[in-house]
Amino acid sequence: MKSKIGLILSREYTTRVRKKSFIIMTLLMPALMAAMFILPGYLMTRDDTKERTIAVYDGSTILLGQLESSVYTKYQFIPEEEYNKIKDNLKTSNFYALLVIQPNVLNTKTVQLISTSNISFDVKNEIQNKIKSVIEKEKMAEVIKHTGIPDLEAQIKSTKTSISVNTIKLGESGEAKKSSTEIGMILGYVFGLIIYMFIILYGQMVMQGVMEEKQSRIVEIIISSVKPFELMMGKIIGIAMVGLTQLVIWIILGFAIISGARGMMPAAQHAGTAQEIVAQAQIANQAPAQLDKMQDILSMLGSVNFPLIIGCFIFFFIGGYLLYSSMFAAVGSAVDAMEDAQQFMLPIMLPVILAIMVMASAIRNPEGAVAFWFSIIPFTSPVVMMARIPFGVPAWQLALSMLVLIITFIGMVWAAGKIYRTGILMYGKKTSWKELGKWLIYRS
Amino acid sequence: MDLFSAQEVTKTYSNFKALSEVSISVPEGTIFGLLGPNGAGKTTLIRIINQITAPDSGTIWFQGRKMKSDDIYRIGYLPEERGLYKKMKVGEQALYLGMLKGLSRRDAMRELKIWFEKFEIISWWDKKVMELSKGMQQKVQFICTVLHKPELMIFDEPFSGFDPINSEIMKEEILRMKKEGATIIFSTHNMESVEELCDHIALIDKSKKILDGPTMNIREKYKSNIFDVSYKGEFSKIEQDFGQKYSILSHDETGRTNSLKIQFLNGSSSGSLIKDLVKHVEIVSFNELIPSMNEVFIKVVKQNS
C-alpha cells in the first residue's frame, strides 16, 4: 500500500499556514518584539528634540555659570529678585523648570527642581550629574589647597581600576581558547527556551488537531483509507513544519528588523558591526577601550562552536518535539473533550516545566550533577542539554543523551500509535489510565 | 460469484466478545443488508471489512482471494457516525478524501465536477463545511464515499439526516450504482428500506450471526400461515364452524366486502381453508400475508434472547 503520509502532511501544513491566526501571529510577533526594543529608543529621541530652558537660582553661588547647556537643555541663571516672580508664574513662563540651589548645598547635598509638569528621568539625571561633577571639582580644589599636592586629581584618577575577567578554556589539544560565560549563557538560554516553547505550543496543536478529527467524526472516514499510524505521523510532521516555517520567518524578520532598527536608533550605532567600529575608532582615534572589548566579543564568538550548536539544536528540537507531540497525540485520541484532557496533560507538562526550571540552574552550573542528569533524561534533555552545549559538553555525554532520546522517542511514538489507534474510535467513555494501559497491549 | 466474504470471523475486545465466528457472503452486484440490534457487532464487522481493525481469527475474502491491504482503495465506506473537517472548504475536502482513496488530483477533480453538477451543488465548492446544514453535509459525504468508483460500497445508515426527497435521490443513486455493477453492504435499522433495497440479508445478534439468506426466502420462511380474506356473507357462520381448526385474528364487517385475518392451526393447509370457507361465504380475494422484515427482525431477535 502506497503511503499517504505526504498527502496528510500537506493538508495539515497548508490548512494551518493559511489560517488568519497563523499569519497574524507570525507577522505580529516580530513586530511586537521590535516595538519593545525600538519604541523606547524612538520615544527618547523624540523627547530629546524638545528644547527647554531651566531657570537656575543659585543661592550658594558655587555653580554660577558652571552648568553647561547641552543640546536640548539650556540653563539660565537668574538673580534673587526674579526668583519669586518666576516661581509664582512658572506655568506661564517659558521655563521648563526652576532649579533651586540653597546656600548650604555642600552640606545638604540636595537641590530642588520645581516644575509644573513631570520631569523626565533623563533631565533629572543630567542635572544630577552636572551638579555632582561641579561640586566634586570644587571639593577637589579645596583638598588640593589644603594638602598642597598639585597633581592630586591625576593621582586619584590613576587609582581607579576596572577589571574584566577573560575566561580561558583549555581545549583537548591543550590550546587555550578564550571562552565567554556570558555568550554561553545567552545562547543556552535562547536555544533551550525555543525548544521549550515549541514543545508546548506545537505539542498542544497536535493534540487539538487529533481531538478535532475525533470530535468531528471524520477520523473513521480517514482511517478507512490510511493506517491510523500514518494519520498520526502525518499530523505530527505536518505541524512540525508549520512550526519550522514560523521559526524561519521570525528569524528572517528578526534580522530585517534589527538591521532596520540600527538605522533608526542613534544609540545603536555603537553596536554596529566590528568593522564599522574599527573604522570609526581609527578615524576618530578614540575609544580604544571599546575597540578592545569588541575584539574580545568577536574572539569569544569565534570560540563558540556554531556548527555543533546548530546541529545539536536541530537534533534536540526534532527529538524533543517528536517525543512530546506523540504523547500529546495519544492524549488527544483518548479523550472526547478538552476538560477530560486535563488529567493527562499534567503528567506531560510537569517534565517540560521541570526542564525549564533546571535549565536556569544548568546555565549557572553546566557541569553540575543536576545539569548532567537532567540532560540525560530524555523528557528534559532537549531543553537542558541545549542550555549546556554552548559551554562545551563531553562527547560521551552528548552521545548518551542523544541515544537515550532516540530510543525513548521511538518507543513513545510506537506506544502513542497503539493508544491512538484504539482511542480515536472510542466515544462516550471517560478514559482512565488503566484503560490507556489496556489499549497499549491490544493486538492490531 | 461472491465479491466479498467473511469466514468465521472472531473479534474480542479485552473481555468483551464483539464477533463470534461470523461468516457472511456478499454476491457480486447485489445489495446486502447487514442487520442487527444496537451493539450486536455490526460496526465491528464493518470495521474489519474496512481494515480499520483486524480480526482475532477468521479470513476475509475479496474477489475470490484473501483480502489485501490495497483492497481498501476499492471499498467506499460511509460510517454511521460521520463528519467532515468543519473549517475546511467543501471542494478542497472532497478532493482530499478522494485522493486519500487513491485518485489522482485530476481524476478526483473530474469526478467531483460530475457529481457536484448532478446534485446541483457547484456553488458549495468554496463554502466551509460548517456553513452547510446536516443534510447538505451528508450529501457531500455520500459523494466522497463513491467518488473513486469502489467495487464494494458500505453504507451505514445512509439515509439518516435526509429529508424524504433527498432520501429518494440517494436511493435512486444506490440502485443505479448497483445496476452498473457495484456491490453494496447496507446497514440500517429501517426495515422498510431493507425490503425495498436488499437482495440478501444477514442478521447479527449478540456477536453471532443468527439468520441469513435472500430477503424473499427469509420472509417466506417466517410466514405463519396467516391469510387475508375478503368475502361476501355472514361472519357469524364462519365463527361458529372455525373454532377448532383455525384462529381468527381479526374481522371487519364495515367495508363494501367483509374481511378477516385468519391463521390455520396444525395439520391444515390453504387448500382446506378455502374449502371450509366456501361452505359458508363467497370469497372475493384470498391472500397469504408475508411478514414484513420488521416482524421477522423482532421475532428472530426476541427468540434469540
Interface residues (C-beta under 8 A of the other chain):
Chain A: M1 K2 K4 L7 I8 R11 T15 E212 E213 Q215 S216 R217 I218 E220 I221 I222 I223 S224 S225 V226 L425 Y427 K438 Y442 R443 S444
Chain B: Y13 S14 R47 N50 Q51 I52 T53 A54 D56 S69 D70 I72 Y73 I75 Y77 L78 P79 E81 R82 G83 L84 Y85 K86 K87 M88 Y96 L97 M99 L100 K101 G102 Q141 C144
